[in-house]
Amino acid sequence: MADKQLGITTNSVVTSTNNSESGHELHFARRGEELAEGSSSQASIDGYDPERMSGRTLLTAEEEKKLLRKIDWRLMTLCSLIFMFKNLDSNNASNARIMNKGTDQNIMTQLGITSNEYNLVTVLYYVPYIVLEAPSNLLLKRFSPSKWQSRIMLGWGIALMCNAAVKNKGGLYATRFLLGVAEAGQFPGVILQMTYWYRPDEMSLRLLYFYICGNVSGIFGGLLAYAFDTVSGAGGLSGWQWLFLSEGIATVLFAVVVWFLLPDFPETAKWLTEREKKFIQARLPANAPRANEEHFQMREIITSLKDKRLWLFTFIWATFTVGTNGVTFYQSTVIANLGYTSIAKAQLLNIPITVCGLLFIAVTGITADRSRIPRPLYPLTFLLIIIACYGVFVAYPSNGAIYAVTLIGNALTAGWYPVMWPWRVQTTSRATGSAFSIGFVNSYGQIGGALGPQLFQSQYAPHYTVPFSVAMGLVGTCAILTSITWWVTWDTERDTRHLKLAKIAAEKRGETILEDVVDNDLKKR
């Protein structure tokens, strides 16, 4: 698309109409034309900032779609691959646990570690991860996403390679702790970076790609574990050592790619024209973070901490992850204990679970992005189904039930995150506030990674009835908190949904809407 010089296009005039669905008067302007100067100063337009948003009419709907596809390819492809590496590397402790089980090549045998002691691996990984997530997110804008994410990947790749050289449980604990230090900030950093490029109502579809890649790591992880399980002893290394070493080397190499290719902000993207840069920033909500804001404002952090929604979302994340992460972490062990097949082939039984998760993410992401169904209804429904699955398992424990619950539960867990994050992002504000709020919620959500596996103690094997009962109670608490949060954010969520539907209708007429969602709680700040 050839770039048009600003100021040459015909001015677009603002017209207005009452939209019965949104309950507000909406103002429309012709797309592909520069907004008339007099129109941009109308104070009656809700959520419209003339200084930041006057470029909303610069591109036609078709030009916008082409631009978003270009951004998706350059930004989301790399972000999704980073997340895939992160999941692959952080979850490999679960696969390594059962590699060459019952032989002197098993990691627990070689390091002289018991099953319950091995559970501390996740605790020591998540403790620094939890503490450092929010500070890391605050530093992302200061050092730029490409440099910060590359630093994160380089650090965890080196820690993972060191993981292959440990000789005892102390060494394993130390390297997993360092892995948590290095990986802190990766995931919330990507979510924060997306808020500079996309509107909250556009994030579901992008998170769909993101989480699909993240869950593909489950397939790769199972295949790698199976492959290295069969060549254990080659080169003087056990299968689990080859697993850690190969993944660490691949991560370090990809960190170099991220340094040079990951886009930072729209304002600094050399592959965008000036017209495209202005349009991308103008289409964002007024409360969205922007690269030209100050790196750090303590006032925004204090304001965020006073927001009840921050704490509601934090407790939602914490109860959900504690209630579901234990099942995820112990997935390989639970399947291996069923006795269906050999330990090596048990790794392959993880693949159908991952495939179901991928399909569910795809269906959920597309449906949530295009339907009129309130977004909170999706995660709430998932939670109720997970509770039912756990309840059936507790009442009727059997090998088949365990596998079915693991399959369904992990699919619903995978689909929960892509619909929750856009809802959370709707209620964040500005650069510092967004960075802190996203990092804070995600960090304390990781408590599940530390505590969840501790529920699945060896004395409860092979059916784990007590752990599943506790998990069921936690997921139930999460459902109650989700209902409360839906009530608290009712207006913002409803307006976001209605406005998106109105925008889709306006696009067909070659127009755009100047209104944007006004978060009344943010407006009071």
Long-range contacts (C-beta under 8 A, 24 or more apart in sequence): 1-63, 1-66, 1-67, 3-273, 3-274, 3-275, 3-276, 4-275, 5-275, 6-34, 6-58, 6-274, 6-275, 6-278, 7-34, 9-33, 9-34, 9-58, 10-34, 11-35, 11-36, 11-37, 12-36, 12-39, 12-57, 13-39, 14-39, 14-42, 14-514, 19-498, 19-502, 21-498, 21-501, 21-502, 22-495, 22-498, 22-499, 22-502, 23-498, 24-495, 24-515, 26-502, 26-513, 26-515, 27-513, 27-514, 27-515, 28-506, 28-509, 28-511, 28-512, 28-513, 28-514, 29-56, 29-57, 29-511, 29-512, 29-514, 30-57, 30-510, 30-511, 31-57, 31-59, 31-60, 31-61, 31-64, 31-507, 31-510, 31-511, 31-512, 32-57, 32-58, 32-59, 32-60, 32-63, 32-510, 33-57, 33-58, 34-58, 45-514, 45-515, 46-515, 46-516, 46-518, 47-285, 47-286, 47-515, 47-516, 47-517, 47-518, 48-286, 48-514, 48-515, 48-516, 49-286, 52-281, 52-282, 52-284, 52-286, 52-290, 53-282, 53-283, 53-286, 53-514, 53-516, 54-282, 55-275, 55-278, 55-279, 55-281, 55-282, 55-283, 56-279, 56-282, 56-283, 56-512, 56-514, 57-512, 58-275, 58-278, 58-279, 58-282, 59-275, 59-276, 59-279, 60-510, 61-507, 61-510, 64-279, 64-283, 67-276, 67-279, 67-280, 68-202, 70-271, 71-197, 71-263, 71-280, 72-206, 72-209, 74-261, 74-263, 74-271, 75-193, 75-194, 75-197, 75-262, 75-263, 76-206, 76-209, 76-210, 77-209, 78-257, 78-258, 78-261, 78-262, 79-190, 79-193, 79-194, 79-210, 79-262, 80-209, 80-210, 80-212, 80-213, 80-214, 81-213, 81-254, 82-149, 82-153, 82-186, 82-190, 82-254, 82-258, 83-186, 83-187, 83-190, 83-210, 83-211, 83-213, 83-214, 84-213, 84-214, 84-216, 84-217, 84-220, 85-153, 85-217, 85-247, 85-250, 85-251, 85-254, 86-156, 86-183, 86-186, 86-187, 86-214, 87-214, 87-215, 87-217, 87-218, 87-221, 88-217, 88-220, 88-221, 88-247, 89-156, 89-157, 89-160, 89-179, 89-183, 89-247, 89-248, 89-251, 90-125, 90-179, 90-183, 91-217, 91-218, 91-221, 91-328, 91-329, 92-160, 92-221, 92-225, 92-243, 92-244, 92-247, 93-121, 93-122, 93-125, 93-176, 94-329, 94-330, 94-331, 94-332, 94-333, 95-221, 95-222, 95-224, 95-225, 95-243, 95-332, 95-347, 96-225, 96-240, 96-243, 96-244, 97-332, 97-333, 98-332, 98-333, 98-336, 98-343, 98-346, 98-347, 99-225, 99-228, 99-229, 99-232, 99-238, 99-239, 99-240, 99-243, 99-343, 99-344, 99-347, 100-229, 100-232, 100-238, 100-239, 100-240, 100-343, 101-336, 101-343, 102-343, 103-232, 105-232, 105-233, 105-238, 105-239, 105-240, 106-238, 106-240, 107-172, 107-238, 107-240, 110-238, 111-166, 111-167, 111-168, 111-169, 111-171, 111-172, 112-168, 112-169, 113-169, 113-172, 114-458, 115-458, 116-457, 116-458, 117-169, 119-453, 119-454, 119-456, 119-457, 120-173, 121-172, 121-173, 121-176, 122-176, 122-329, 122-449, 122-450, 122-452, 122-453, 123-450, 123-451, 123-454, 124-173, 124-176, 124-177, 124-180, 125-176, 125-177, 125-179, 125-180, 125-449, 125-450, 126-180, 126-446, 126-447, 126-449, 126-450, 127-177, 127-180, 127-450, 128-177, 128-180, 128-181, 128-184, 129-180, 129-181, 129-183, 129-184, 129-443, 129-446, 129-449, 130-443, 130-444, 130-446, 130-447, 130-450, 131-184, 131-443, 132-181, 132-184, 132-185, 132-443, 133-184, 133-185, 133-188, 133-439, 133-440, 133-442, 133-443, 133-446, 134-188, 134-435, 134-436, 134-439, 134-440, 134-443, 135-185, 135-439, 136-184, 136-185, 136-188, 136-189, 136-439, 137-185, 137-188, 137-189, 137-192, 137-435, 137-436, 137-438, 137-439, 138-296, 138-432, 138-435, 138-436, 138-439, 139-185, 140-185, 140-189, 140-192, 140-193, 140-435, 141-192, 141-289, 141-291, 141-295, 141-431, 141-435, 142-295, 142-296, 144-264, 144-265, 144-268, 145-189, 145-193, 145-262, 145-263, 145-264, 145-265, 146-258, 146-259, 146-260, 146-261, 146-262, 146-263, 146-264, 147-259, 148-185, 148-189, 149-186, 149-189, 149-190, 149-258, 149-262, 150-255, 150-256, 150-258, 150-259, 150-262, 151-255, 152-182, 152-183, 152-184, 152-185, 152-186, 152-189, 153-186, 153-251, 153-252, 153-254, 153-255, 153-258, 154-252, 154-255, 155-181, 155-182, 155-183, 156-182, 156-183, 156-186, 156-251, 157-248, 157-249, 157-250, 157-251, 157-252, 157-255, 158-182, 158-248, 158-252, 159-248, 160-244, 160-245, 160-247, 160-248, 160-251, 161-244, 161-245, 161-248, 161-249, 161-252, 162-248, 163-244, 163-248, 164-237, 164-240, 164-241, 164-242, 164-243, 164-244, 164-245, 164-248, 165-241, 184-443, 185-439, 187-442, 188-438, 188-439, 188-442, 188-443, 191-421, 191-425, 191-438, 191-442, 192-289, 192-434, 192-435, 192-438, 192-439, 195-284, 195-288, 195-289, 195-425, 195-428, 195-434, 195-438, 196-265, 196-266, 196-284, 196-288, 196-289, 196-290, 196-291, 197-263, 197-266, 197-280, 199-283, 199-284, 199-285, 199-288, 200-285, 200-422, 200-425, 200-426, 200-496, 201-422, 201-496, 201-497, 201-499, 201-500, 203-421, 203-422, 203-425, 204-365, 204-368, 204-369, 204-418, 204-419, 204-422, 205-365, 205-366, 205-369, 207-365, 207-417, 207-418, 207-421, 207-422, 208-361, 208-362, 208-364, 208-365, 208-366, 208-369, 208-418, 210-418, 211-361, 211-365, 211-414, 211-417, 211-418, 212-358, 212-361, 212-362, 215-354, 215-357, 215-358, 215-361, 215-414, 216-354, 216-358, 218-350, 218-351, 218-353, 218-354, 218-357, 219-351, 219-354, 219-355, 221-350, 222-347, 222-348, 222-350, 222-351, 222-354, 223-347, 223-348, 223-351, 225-332, 225-347, 226-344, 226-345, 226-347, 226-348, 229-343, 229-344, 229-347, 230-344, 264-291, 265-290, 265-291, 266-291, 267-291, 267-292, 285-516, 285-517, 286-516, 287-428, 287-429, 287-430, 287-519, 287-522, 288-434, 289-430, 289-431, 289-433, 289-434, 289-435, 290-431, 293-430, 293-431, 293-432, 294-431, 294-432, 295-431, 295-432, 296-432, 297-430, 297-431, 297-432, 297-433, 298-432, 300-429, 300-430, 300-431, 300-432, 300-433, 300-436, 301-432, 301-433, 301-436, 303-429, 303-433, 303-525, 304-428, 304-429, 304-433, 304-436, 304-437, 304-440, 307-427, 307-437, 307-521, 308-488, 309-427, 309-485, 309-488, 309-489, 309-521, 310-437, 310-440, 310-441, 312-481, 312-484, 312-485, 312-488, 313-424, 313-427, 313-441, 313-485, 314-440, 314-441, 314-444, 314-445, 315-481, 316-420, 316-478, 316-481, 316-482, 316-485, 317-441, 317-442, 317-444, 317-445, 317-448, 318-444, 318-445, 318-447, 318-448, 319-474, 319-475, 319-477, 319-478, 319-481, 320-383, 320-416, 320-445, 320-448, 320-474, 320-475, 320-478, 321-445, 321-446, 321-447, 321-448, 321-449, 321-452, 322-447, 322-448, 322-451, 322-452, 322-455, 322-471, 322-474, 323-386, 323-448, 323-452, 323-471, 323-472, 323-473, 323-474, 323-475, 323-477, 323-478, 324-386, 324-409, 324-413, 324-448, 324-452, 324-471, 324-475, 325-448, 325-449, 325-452, 325-453, 326-448, 326-451, 326-452, 326-453, 326-454, 326-455, 326-456, 326-467, 326-471, 327-405, 327-406, 327-409, 327-410, 327-413, 327-452, 327-468, 327-471, 328-410, 328-413, 328-452, 329-449, 329-452, 329-453, 329-456, 330-453, 330-456, 330-464, 331-406, 331-410, 333-456, 334-402, 334-406, 334-456, 334-462, 334-464, 335-403, 335-406, 337-461, 337-462, 338-399, 338-402, 338-403, 338-462, 339-399, 340-399, 349-403, 352-407, 353-406, 353-407, 353-410, 353-411, 354-410, 356-407, 356-408, 356-410, 356-411, 357-410, 357-411, 357-413, 357-414, 357-415, 358-414, 359-411, 360-411, 360-412, 360-414, 360-415, 361-414, 361-415, 361-418, 363-415, 364-415, 364-418, 364-419, 365-415, 365-418, 365-419, 368-418, 368-419, 372-497, 372-501, 374-486, 374-493, 374-494, 374-497, 375-419, 375-422, 375-423, 375-493, 375-497, 376-423, 376-482, 376-485, 376-486, 376-489, 376-493, 378-415, 378-419, 379-416, 379-419, 379-420, 379-423, 379-482, 380-479, 380-482, 380-483, 380-486, 382-412, 382-413, 382-415, 382-416, 383-416, 383-475, 383-476, 383-478, 383-479, 383-482, 384-479, 385-412, 386-412, 386-413, 386-475, 387-472, 387-475, 387-476, 387-479, 390-468, 390-469, 390-471, 390-472, 390-475, 391-472, 393-465, 393-468, 394-465, 394-468, 394-469, 394-472, 397-463, 397-465, 402-462, 402-463, 402-464, 405-468, 423-489, 423-493, 426-489, 426-492, 426-493, 426-496, 426-517, 426-519, 427-489, 427-492, 427-519, 427-521, 427-522, 429-519, 429-522, 429-525, 491-520, 492-517, 492-519, 492-520, 492-521
